Amino acid sequence: METISGKLLVSDEIYNKLLEKIMAGYWSAGERLPSEKQLCEMFSASRVSVRAALQRLQANGLILTRQGLGSIIQEPHNDVKLLPFTQSDMSQQSFEEFAEFRAMLEFKAVDLIAARHDPAAFRQIWQALLDFEKYGPLSQKDLDFYDYQFHMTAISNCGNEFIIKTIDTYKDVFYHYVEEVHHLAPQPYSYLASSHRAMAEALEQRRSDVWKKLILEDMVVYQKLCFKGSREHAGETAK
């Protein structure tokens, strides 16, 4: 299994590692790359991150991707370089649009859960919380997945078929953003665990407003941390 350092976006690190292998001749021209599923397992990354890395390799003429055939290695050329360190290529607008999308679905979902007060829904949400508390500290990959799973479990138990189908359609994108935010703006596990438990407890008391307040507060913190580097760079450039 390849190690992701967290210094770059996950997709960028995957791109760099695959590029290094291609340039070193690990795979010869005409050979197939491992499948998307195998690459996800190799890098402990989401399918969205793997696909982004493959798309960049193809754009640089290093692989040729064909449906049913996979990704075929092309003859490498010497002017392709590793991606340098960047704070984020996730624009502030993209971050804000995702926050709006999340609020539209998750906030309505928790309102419905609080109103319906279905014991079965609360059991599943509490189990997702316990899984987060048990497995979240084990690794970055576990933290990413069980954080994502906690929120997905809540949304999936809202009882509204259209909300459930919508989040299922965009679940890979949701996971990708959870993954990237954790890498760009890491928070102490103790803080995350406390916040998630407060959400579950509030929801059981029909206080969906508390859940939403905690999410909004986290979004503000993550936004500041994710874009701190770009703002500092802009300030230095202005000088």
C-alpha positions in Angstrom: 0.0 0.0 0.0 1.3 3.5 -1.0 1.4 6.2 1.7 -0.3 9.5 1.3 1.5 12.2 3.2 -1.3 14.8 3.3 0.9 17.6 2.1 -0.9 17.8 -1.3 -4.4 17.1 -2.4 -4.9 13.3 -2.4 -5.5 13.3 -6.2 -2.2 15.2 -6.7 -0.2 12.8 -4.6 -1.6 9.9 -6.5 -0.7 11.6 -9.7 2.8 12.2 -8.5 3.3 8.6 -7.4 2.0 7.1 -10.6 4.0 9.5 -12.6 7.2 8.5 -10.8 6.5 4.9 -11.5 5.8 5.5 -15.2 9.0 7.6 -15.6 11.1 5.0 -13.8 9.8 2.3 -16.1 7.9 0.4 -13.5 5.3 -0.1 -16.2 6.3 -0.3 -19.9 4.5 1.3 -22.8 1.5 -0.8 -23.7 1.0 -2.2 -20.2 -2.2 -1.6 -18.3 -2.3 0.3 -15.1 -4.1 -1.4 -12.2 -7.8 -0.9 -12.2 -9.5 2.0 -10.5 -10.6 -0.3 -7.7 -7.1 -1.6 -7.3 -5.7 1.9 -7.2 -8.2 3.0 -4.6 -7.0 0.1 -2.4 -3.4 0.8 -3.2 -3.6 4.4 -2.1 -6.5 4.1 0.4 -8.2 6.8 -1.5 -11.6 7.5 -2.9 -12.6 6.7 -6.5 -13.0 10.5 -7.2 -9.4 11.2 -6.2 -8.1 8.2 -8.3 -10.1 9.3 -11.3 -8.8 12.9 -11.0 -5.2 11.6 -11.0 -5.9 9.4 -14.0 -7.5 12.2 -15.9 -4.4 14.4 -15.4 -2.1 11.5 -16.6 -4.2 11.2 -19.7 -4.2 14.9 -20.3 -0.4 14.8 -20.2 -0.3 11.9 -22.7 1.0 9.3 -20.2 -1.9 7.0 -20.4 -4.7 6.2 -22.8 -8.0 5.3 -21.2 -10.6 3.3 -23.1 -13.8 1.9 -21.7 -13.5 -1.8 -21.2 -9.8 -1.8 -21.7 -8.6 0.3 -18.7 -5.7 2.7 -18.7 -2.8 1.8 -21.1 0.7 3.2 -20.5 2.0 5.4 -23.3 5.6 6.2 -24.1 6.6 8.8 -21.5 8.2 12.1 -22.5 10.7 14.0 -20.4 8.9 17.4 -20.0 6.3 16.1 -17.6 7.0 17.2 -14.0 5.7 16.3 -10.6 3.0 18.6 -9.2 4.6 21.1 -6.8 3.3 21.8 -3.3 0.0 23.7 -3.4 -2.2 24.6 -0.5 -5.3 23.7 -2.5 -6.7 23.7 -6.0 -10.2 23.7 -4.4 -11.4 27.2 -5.0 -13.2 29.2 -2.4 -16.2 29.3 -4.7 -16.2 25.5 -5.0 -16.0 25.1 -1.2 -18.9 27.5 -0.7 -21.0 25.8 -3.3 -20.4 22.4 -1.7 -21.3 23.9 1.7 -24.6 25.1 0.1 -25.3 21.7 -1.4 -24.5 19.9 1.9 -26.7 22.3 3.9 -29.6 21.9 1.4 -29.6 18.1 2.0 -28.2 17.4 5.4 -30.0 20.2 7.2 -33.4 19.2 5.8 -32.6 15.6 6.6 -31.8 16.2 10.3 -35.0 18.4 10.6 -37.0 15.4 9.3 -35.3 13.0 11.6 -35.9 15.2 14.6 -39.6 15.6 13.7 -40.2 11.9 13.0 -38.2 10.8 16.0 -37.9 7.2 14.7 -36.1 4.9 17.2 -34.6 2.8 14.3 -33.0 5.9 12.8 -31.5 6.9 16.1 -30.1 3.4 16.6 -28.3 3.6 13.2 -27.0 7.1 13.8 -25.6 6.1 17.3 -24.0 3.0 15.8 -22.3 5.2 13.2 -21.1 7.4 16.0 -19.7 4.5 17.9 -17.9 3.3 14.8 -16.4 6.7 14.3 -15.2 6.8 17.9 -13.8 3.2 17.7 -12.2 3.3 14.3 -11.6 7.0 13.6 -8.4 7.3 15.6 -6.8 4.3 13.8 -5.6 6.0 10.6 -6.3 9.0 8.4 -8.2 6.7 6.0 -10.5 5.5 8.9 -11.1 9.0 10.1 -12.1 10.1 6.6 -14.4 7.1 6.0 -16.1 7.0 9.4 -16.7 10.8 9.5 -18.3 10.5 6.0 -20.2 7.5 7.1 -21.7 9.2 10.2 -23.1 12.0 8.1 -24.3 9.7 5.3 -26.1 7.5 7.9 -28.0 10.5 9.2 -29.0 11.7 5.8 -30.0 8.2 4.7 -32.3 7.8 7.7 -34.4 11.0 7.0 -37.2 9.1 5.4 -37.3 11.2 2.3 -36.7 9.1 -0.8 -35.6 12.0 -3.0 -33.0 13.3 -0.5 -31.7 9.8 0.0 -31.4 9.2 -3.8 -29.7 12.6 -4.3 -27.0 12.1 -1.7 -26.4 8.5 -3.0 -25.8 10.0 -6.5 -23.2 12.4 -5.1 -21.8 10.2 -2.4 -18.4 9.9 -4.1 -18.2 13.7 -4.3 -19.2 14.0 -0.6 -16.5 11.6 0.4 -13.9 13.3 -1.7 -14.6 16.7 0.0 -14.5 15.1 3.4 -11.1 13.5 2.5 -9.6 16.7 1.1 -10.8 19.0 3.9 -9.3 16.6 6.5 -6.0 16.7 4.6 -5.9 20.5 4.1 -7.3 21.5 7.5 -6.7 18.7 10.0 -8.5 18.9 13.3 -7.6 17.0 16.5 -9.6 13.8 16.7 -10.8 14.7 20.2 -12.5 17.8 18.8 -14.1 15.8 16.0 -15.3 13.1 18.4 -16.8 15.6 20.8 -18.5 17.5 18.0 -20.0 14.4 16.5 -21.3 13.1 19.9 -22.9 16.6 20.5 -24.7 16.3 17.1 -26.1 12.8 17.9 -27.2 13.8 21.4 -28.9 17.0 20.2 -30.7 15.2 17.4 -32.1 12.7 19.9 -33.5 15.6 21.8 -35.1 16.9 18.6 -32.6 19.8 18.5 -31.6 19.7 14.8 -30.7 23.3 15.2 -27.7 22.3 17.3 -26.6 19.8 14.6 -26.8 22.6 12.0 -25.0 25.1 14.1 -22.1 22.8 14.7 -21.8 22.0 11.0 -21.8 25.7 10.1 -19.2 26.5 12.8 -17.0 23.7 11.4 -17.4 25.0 7.8 -16.2 28.5 8.9 -13.1 26.9 10.6 -12.3 24.7 7.6 -12.7 27.5 5.1 -10.3 29.7 7.0 -7.7 26.9 7.3 -8.1 25.7 3.7 -7.6 29.1 2.1 -5.2 30.6 4.6 -2.2 29.8 2.4 -3.7 31.3 -0.7 -4.7 34.5 1.2 -1.1 34.8 2.6 0.3 34.2 -0.8 -1.9 36.9 -2.3 -0.8 39.3 0.4 2.8 38.6 -0.3 2.3 39.1 -4.0 0.5 42.4 -3.4 3.6 43.6 -1.4 
